[in-house]
Amino acid sequence: MVMSRQERQRIPEAEDAEPYLPGFTWGEFNRLPERQQQRETQKAFQEFTSSLGYFKTCGLASCRRARACKGFLSEEQYRSGRYHTSFPPCIGENGRLQSQVLAEAWRLAGYPDGRNPEAG
């Protein structure tokens, strides 16, 4: 099927308008600087780490006081390369708790078995 120039232009525009993270469309998120993208993604995952109760044993006093995940990776943690830049520091080095957080995200999205329905 041959698409007109307008149709070819409309496809990326529609993709850019898709919701991505709270407060951002896909296009708005992609236009952010890389470090800001990482911070916004960490904010989104803080909801799931809070739901799992990671704040109870967190090394950051602000998280324990708030009884919720409020932490962001420090510059040292970014530079070390041992932390996944999309997750808050309570996930641990080398993404130690990453699978549990992703399962919690799917569970909170309405999939009780905590698995991505598209992964099979």
Buried (B, 14 or more C-beta within 10 A) or exposed (E): EEEEEEEEEEEEEEEBEEEBBEEBBBBBBEEEEEEEBBBBBBBBBBBBBBBBEBBEEBEBEEBBEBEBBBBBBEEEBBEEEEBBBBBBBBBBEEBEBBEBBBBBBBBEEEEEEBEEEEEE
